[in-house]
């Protein structure tokens, strides 16, 4: 049984993971004096650092699931794969705002990830992966060959259709 599986998101952004590190330190310190509180804080830490969202596609059964996972365990309902039109690659930008309410100062940070979407129609899609462009391109070529779908790269202002064949072309020398 061949299954395509990719993580799409973490439960918590970087801000939450910083707070999770504080819970871990507090949990380790509390473990000696107040064991129950220490275990609770370490459990929260495991949830913050181990929580994931993802996508799995079973080629044999033509089913998929959008799962959430914790420490390697995955939970989600398998659904029948709808008829897909194409694969699209897009950039997704996340903007984070940090504000100090005492001084009123705020800072912004942003992160750009490339997303792999399986398009059902012009409005609906299944997000099958997020990450760096080169990693996503490997997945796109694999899924395109498996599902026989057209690829549209919309990561730049020009939308372009990518050749599905991933085999290198050999030039013969005469």
N, C-alpha and C positions, 0 to 999 in steps of 0.2 A: 504494500500500500504506500503510494508516494504522496506525501503531504508537504505543501509549501507553507512555511510558518515564519512570520516576522513580527517583531515588536513594533508597535506604532507609537506608543507614548508611555511615559512614566506617569504614575498617579500625581506626583508632586513636582513642581519646577525646582530650580536651583534654590530658591528661597526656602522652600519647605525642607529640602535636604540639609540646609544649614541648621534649621531648627531641629531636624532629626539627629544631627550630630550632637546638639546640646542635650537632647533626650538620651542619647547613648551614654554620654559622659555622666549625666545625672543618674541614669539607671545603674551604671557601674558603681558609682559612689554610694547610692542608696541601697545597693544590694547587700552591703555588709551590715548596715544599721536597721533598715526596713526592707526585708527581702521581698515582700509582696509588692510594695511600691516599685522596687527595682525591677522586678519581673514585668510589671505593667509598662514601665517606661521602655524597657528593652523590647517588649512586644510592639509598642507603638513605633519604635525605631525600625523593627523588622518590616512593619507595614509600610513605612515611609520609603525605605530603601529597596524593599523587595517587591513593591506593587507595580504591576505593568499592565498595559493594555496591548492587545495584539490582534493579528489576523491569521487564520489558518484556512487553507484551501486543499481539499481532498480531491485529487484528480480522478481516482477510481470511481468514487460515488457521485461526483459532480456536486459536492456539498461544500459549504463554508461556514465559518463561525467567527464572530468578533468576540474575543475572549478578554477576560481580566484574569490576571494571575498573581499569585503570591508565593514567593520562594519556590518557583518551579512548577507549582500546581496551576492548572488552567481550568477556568470555569466559563462556560458559555454554551448556548444551544446551537446545534448543527442545523443549518437551513439549506434548502435546495438552491443551487446556484442559478440565478436568473439568466436569461439570454443577454450576453454582453455585446456591446457595439464596438468598443475599442479600449485601448489603454492610454491614459494621459499621464504626463509627468508635469507637475506644477511646483512652483516655489511657494512655501508657506512661511509667513513671517509672524513671529510672536513678539509683541512689545510688552515689556514689563515696566511698571512705574513704581518707584520707591519714594515715599514721601515721609518727611519728618514733620509731624503735626505740631511740634513745639516751635520749630523755626519757620515752617511753611516751605522749606526748600524741598525740591524733588529732583530725582534723576531718572533717566530712561535708559533702558538697555534693550537690545533686540537680538533675535536669533533667527536665522533663515535655515529652513530644512527643505529638502526636496521630497515631495510626496508622490507615491505611485497610486493612481486611482484606476479602478476598473469601472468604466462607464456603463451604466445600464441604459440610460438615455441622456439627453442634454442636461437634465437637472439632477438626476440621481446617480450616485456612485458608491462604490465600496472602497474605502481606504485600505490598501493592501500593504503599505509600508511607508516609513519615513526614515530619512537619513541623509547621508552625503550623496551627491550627484553620482559619483562613480559606482558606489554600491547599489544605488537604485537602478542604474542603467544595466547592471548585470542581472538584477531581478526582472527588469522589464523585458530584456531579450529572452530570458528563460520562459517567463509567462507567455510572451507572445508566441514563441514556438510551441508551447504546450497547448494553448487555447486557440491558436491561429487567429490572432487579432491584430489590427492595425495599431501602430504606436504614434501618438501625437505628443511632441515635445513642446510644451508651452512655458518653458523656464525663461525664455527671452521674449522680447517684443514680437519677434517673428515666430509664428507657429510653424513647425515643420514636421513632416511625416518622415519617420525613420524606417530604413530598410529593415525588415524583420530578420533577414538571414544573418546569423552571427558567425558563419563560417568565413574564414579569411579567403579572399580571392587570390588565386595563384596566377601570376603572369608568366607565360611561357617564353623562353628565350630561344630564338631560331638561329 
